[in-house]
């Protein structure tokens, strides 16, 4: 703990050293967010028998814990056009002062102590902003930074489900982490009303010590996003983008008699439009396609194969401030969302002929979640990746008294493609290996059928703005499994989430 505090003070001191000579302005900010969390039956009641343990399943997943997320940020303006930002973060489950947590590391349930760094103070942001670089419309941001585009349907630096592999929330509540930044070079061209962003980000770089594996396991993100505001009275805008995710981690173990697998690639063009056709109503619609190469594992030969990728995603969002005079004092807002992401009947294997060049499978059609950041804090967001789904959401929020907002939400989910077969016996075979995440980062395989209904989630919540800088909130969630799951997996998952946020 002393080393962590010393590191934090040292970072601030280094930033402050040139302040007398070259820093025009320094701003210190941050926040402390403390949570009480209870989660029950997130495994949907899977029995802990031998077959379940062979499939890596937890028995009656339950959590009751408190944790605190602390962030400290320094923004320094060196000149009118040059700025630097450094932010530190600590995420710690209460009582985890020994930096170790018991983790299930194998399918037989063997536990082991894992270093999770509860007391570590880590670098969350570190970037330099260069305004009017080369010429006035261009701003360049270099370093570890946050970014988000559109409604965060496909691109957000938080990443899918916010999962992390380090820090104090690792192996505990990974989906609620605030470690949401990527090492990025971002160029923004401001041609008002047109704004163009060009991004190159390093998502992962595993082999960096030399040898024949150097750089072969990197995951990179490249893309551009163009946003054009039409300037009409409806505040309409049109947004177009193209993103490419290139994952080299799957091309280092070719199978005998096969061509070496290509990198797993996602090439994604897309478009979003938004407008306010009448007072109080905001509408947006987004559609995107995914192409490239999918590297999947042939279960029979246990080697990777290449399959062409063809997937599609779309989302429509409507926010409407209800205009009724009788309820106007409550400021009611109705939000409806429909999300579609394509699926695949058999996402776990390629269906290619062993050691041959002929394939009976033309395309891989499951949507890659990319770097979406939606539905945070919900149960289904913790359990499932955003793929192979139709999701309909209805949310109503209102302010019954000043500074208090209450809300209620219903999410209904169906599969786009049903599994090729069902798995009634506990054996995880091929398409029956339905992957379901757990908040501690593990993946389990519940029993599934060929039915499409994934389930419904209901939630109620309240937010109290005590002051401009202090906020309290709480919510209750229930996820009711649908017919996709066998009767043995029909326990209702529940969640209690209460927190207090202080910003400065």
N, C-alpha and C positions, 0 to 999 in steps of 0.2 A: 504494500500500500504506500509506504514512504517513497519507493522508487517511482511509482505512478504519479504521486503528487509532485515530486521533484521534476519529473519530465514535463508535467503541465506548466509549472512555474517557469521552467527553462524555456519552453516554447514561447510563452508570453514575453519573457525577458528578451529573447533574441529578436522578436518582432518589435519590441519597444526601443531597442538600442539606437537605431537611426532616427528615432522620432524627432529629436531636437534639430537635426540637420535637414531631413528630406521628407518627413511625413507631414502632410497638411492637416489630416484629420484621422482620428482613431475612434472607432465605435466598438464598445464591448456589449455583448448581448448573450442570451442563453435561456434555458428553461430547465425546470425540474418537474418531471411527470412521475407520479407514484400511483401504482395500480394494485388493486386486490382482484384476483382472478380465481374463479372456480370453474372447472370443466369436468364433465362427467359423461361417460359412455361414448367418447369420441371414437371408439372402435366398433360402435353400434352393437355391442353386446356379444362379440365373438367369444365362444367358449374356449377356454385354455386347455384343450386336449392335445394329444400328441400331434395330430395332423395339423392343428393350428400353429403349434410351435415350429413345425417343419416349414411352414409358410411364413415364418417371421412375424407372427401376430402377437399383439399385446392382449392381455386379459383384463377387460373392464378398465379402460384407460380413465384415470381420475387425477385431477390436479386441484390443489388448494394452496395458493401461494401469493406472496406479495413481491413486487419488484419495482425498482426505481430506475428511470432513464434520465441521465443528466448530460446536458450539452452546454458547452462554453464556446462562444464564437467571437473572433476579433476581425473587424474589417478596417483596413488602413488605406487611405487615399494618399498615394505618394506624390502624384501630380493630378492635374485635372483629368488626365487621360489614362493614368496608370493606378491600379488598385491591387491589393492583395487580401486574401481571405484565408484564415486558418480557424478550424473548428475541431474541438476535442469532444469525445463522447465516452461515457461509462454507462453500461447497462448491467444491473446487478440484482439477482434474486436475493431477497433478504435471508440472512443466515448462511449464505454461501461464501464465507470468508476464506475457506481453505483452497479456493481455486480448483476444486475437483468436484465432479458430480458423477454419480453412479449411472452408467449408460449400458444399454443392451447392445452388444457389438456383434452378435451372431444370431442365426435363426434358432439356435437351441436355447436362447435366452441367457447365455453366459454373460454375467455382468463384469464390468471393468471400470476402474476409476479413469476418468478422462479430464484432462486439463482444459477448462473452459474460460479461464481468465476473468473471473467475476470482478476482481479488484483492478483490472487493467484500465488505464485511461488511454484510449486509442485515438489515432488521427482519423477524423471523419470527413473533413473538407480541407483542401489545401490547393488553392488555385490563384492564378494571376489574371487580371482583366486588363486588356490593352484596347482602349477606345480610339477610334479614328486611326487605326493602324494602316499605314500605306495611303489610305484616303478615307474621307469622313464617314461614308456609310458602313465601314467595316469595323466590327468589334470581335476580338479574339480572346477566348477564355481557355487557359491551359492548366490542367491539373485535375485533382479529384474534386468532382462537382456534382450538383444536382441538376437534373433537367427533366422536363415532361412536355409532351406534345398532345394537343387535342384534349380528349377526355381520358387520357392514359389508357386507352383501350389496347394499344399495341406497344407504345414506347414510353417508358418512365424509368429513371435511373434506379428506382426502388427494386425493380425486377419482379418476376412472378412470385407471388406468395411471400415476398420479402424474406425468403429463407437465407440463413447465414450459416457459416461453418466455423465462426470464431466469436468470441465475446461472451458476456455473461448470460445471454439468453439462448445460447447454443444448447441443444438437448433439453430445452425447457419450453419456451414459447417463441419459437423462431419467427412465426408469422406476424408478430407484433414488434419486431425490431425497428429501430430508427436508423440503422446503418444503411442508408439508402443513397449511395453515391457511386460513381464510376470514374475511373481514370480516363480523361477525355480531352481531346482538342476540339473546341467548338468555334466555328466562324459564323457570325451573324451579319448579314447584309441588310441594312435597313433602307429600303427604297419606298418609304411610306407612300401609299398604303400597302405595299408589298414587302414582306419580310421573308428572307431565305436563310435557313440554318443548314450548315454542313457540319457533320459530326463524324469523328473517328474515335472509337473507344476500345480500350483493352479490358475485356471482361475477365479473362483468366490467362495467366502465364505460368504454367507449372514447371516445365523443364527450363531452368535458367542457369544451370551449373556446368553446361558444356556437354561434350560427348555427342553420339549420333542422334540423341533425342532432342537436341537443342531446338526450341520453338515449335516442335511438332505437336504439342498439346495445347496450343494457344486457342482462345476463343475471342474473336474480334467482332465488333459491330461498326458498320459504316452506313451512312445514310444522309439524305437531305430532305428537308421539310419546307414547303413554300406556303405561306399564309397570305391571302389577299382579302382585304376588307373593302367591300363594295362601296361603302360610304352612303348607303341609302338610309331612310328613316327606320328601317327594320333591323339595322345593325347586322346585316348579312355578311357572311364571309365564306370563302372557299379555300380549302386546304388540300394540297396534294403532296404525296411523299413517296419515297422509295428507300427501303432499308435492306441491308444485307447482313446476315449473321453467319459467320464462318467458323465452324467448330472443327479443329484438327484433332481433337481427342479421340476420334474413332478410327483413325487411319493408320494405327501403328501395330495392328495384329492381323495381317491378312491370312486367310485360310488356305490350306494346301489345295492346289489345283484351281485357285480362283485369282482373278485380278485383285490387286490391292485396293481396298475400299477408298473411295474418295473422301474428302472432307464432308462433314454433314453441313449442308448449306441451306439457308432460307433467303430467297430473294422475294421481297414483298413490296409491290406497288399498292397504293391505296389513295382514297379520297374522302374528305369529310366536308359537309356543308352545314351551316348553322344560320338561323334567322329567328326573328321575333315578329311573326305576322300580325299579332294583335297585342295590345297592352297586357303585360303580365305573363305572356306565353313565350317560352323559349324552346325551340326545336332544333335538334341536330341529328344528322344521319351520317353513318360512316360505313364504308365497304372496302375490303382489301383481299388480295389474293396472295397465295404463297406458292413459290416454285423453287426449283433447285434439286438437291440430292438428299435423300434420307438414308442414313446408314442404320440398318436394323440387323438383328441377330437371328440367323437361321437356327431354330431350336434343335433341329435334328443333327446338324453338323457343328453347332456351337461356334460359328464363325460369322463375322459381319458380312453383309451384302449391301449393294447399292440399289435403291429404288427411286424412281423419279417422283418428285413431290408435286402434288396438286391439291391445294386446300383453299378454303374460303372462310372469311369471317365478316360479320356485319353487325351493326348496332344502331338502334334508334332510341333517342332520349327525348322526353318531353317534361318540362317543368312549367307548372301553371299556378300562379298566385290567384286563388279562387276569388271571383269578383263580387260575391254575395254580400249585401249590406249587413245582414244579420251577423256575419262572422268576420267582418272586415277588421274589427279591433283585435282579432287573434292572429292576423296575418297568415292564414293557412296556405300552405304550398303543397300541391300534389305533384309527385314525380312518378313517371312511368318509364320503364326501360325494357326493351326487348333486345336480347343478345343471341346471336347465332354463331357458333364456331363448328366447323365440319369435323366429322370423326372418321374412324376406320373400323371395319368389322374385326380386324385382327391386327392391332397395333404393335404386337410384341414379336412378330417374326415375319420374314420376308416372303415365304412361300415359293422360294426359288428351288429349282432342281439342284440336287447336290452335285457339286463339282462340275457343273455345266454352265453353258452360256445362255440357255433358253429359260425364259421365265414365264410363269403363268400369272404373274401379277404385273399390271402395267403401271399403276400409280399408288403412292402412299397418300392417303387423303385426310389424315388427322391434322388438325390445326396445331401449329406450334404456338404456345402462349407468348413467345418472345419476351418482352419486358413490360407486361401489363401491370397496372396497379389500380385495381378496383375491388370493391367489396371488402376492404380491410376491416377486421374486427368481427366478421361474420363466421359462422361455423363452416359453411360450405367452402368458403375461400381457404380455410385452413386444411380441409380434407381433400379437395379436388383441384387439379390444375384446370385452367380455362381452356378446355378442348372437348370436342365431341359432345356438344351441349346446346340445347335451347333453354334460355333462362328468361323468365318474365318476372319483373319486379314492380311492385306498387308500394309507394311510400307516402305517408301523410305527415307533415310537420306543422305545428302551430305554436303560438305563444300565448298561453292562457293568462299569464301575468308578465309584467316587465322583467326582462333579463332571464326569463325561463322559457326554454323550448322543449316541447315534448313531441315524440315521434313514434310512429308504428310502421312496420315494414313487413311485407310478405314476398318471399322469393319462391318461385316454382320452377323445377328443373326436369328436363327430359333429355335422354340421349339422342344424338343425331343418328348414329348407327348402333344397332344392337350387336352383341357379341355373336360370334359364329356358333358357339355352343354354351351350355350352362355348366356349372360346377357344383353339383349337389353332394358330392362325396368328400369334399375337403381337399381333393387333389388339385393342385394348381397346374393346369395344362394349357399351354398356348393362349388362346383368347380368353380363357377363364381366369387368367391372372389379371384381374382388375386391380389397378394400383390405387391405393388410398393413402394420402399423407396423414401423419400424426404431428401434433405440435412440437414434439421433441425431435423432429427431423427424420424419423424412421418412416418406412413405407410398408404397409401391410396389404394383405390380399383377401378381402372378404369374399364370401360366396355370392355369386351373381347368377341371374337368370337371363333369358333373352328378352325380357320386358324392357320398356324404354323409360319408365318413370323413375328418375333418380331420387326425388324426394321434395319436400317443401320445408322452408325455414320461415319461422315467424319471430319477430323481435319487437320489443318496445324499449324506449329509452328516454332519458331526460338530460338536458344540459342547462347548467345554471352559471351565468356570467356574474360572479360575485363582484368583481371589479374589471377594469379593462385588462388587468394583468393576471387575474386569478379566475380559473374556471373549474367547476366540478361537473362530473358526468357519470352516468350509470346506464347499463343496458342489460336486458335479459334476452337470451336467444334459445330457441328450440328447433332442432332439425329432426324431422320425421322421415325416416327412410321410406322410399317408394318400392314398387314391385320389382325394380331391378335387383334388389337384394333378397336373398332367401329368408325364410321365417326366422332362422337362427341369428340373423343380422338385422333385427327390427327394433332394437332398443332405441329410445329417443335420446339423442345427444343434447346436452344442455350446457349453457354458459352463463355465468354471472361476471360482469366486468364493471368495476367501479374505479374511478381515477380522479386525481386532483392535479391540475396543471398550474404552475406558477412561471410566468415569463418575465424577463427583465431585459 
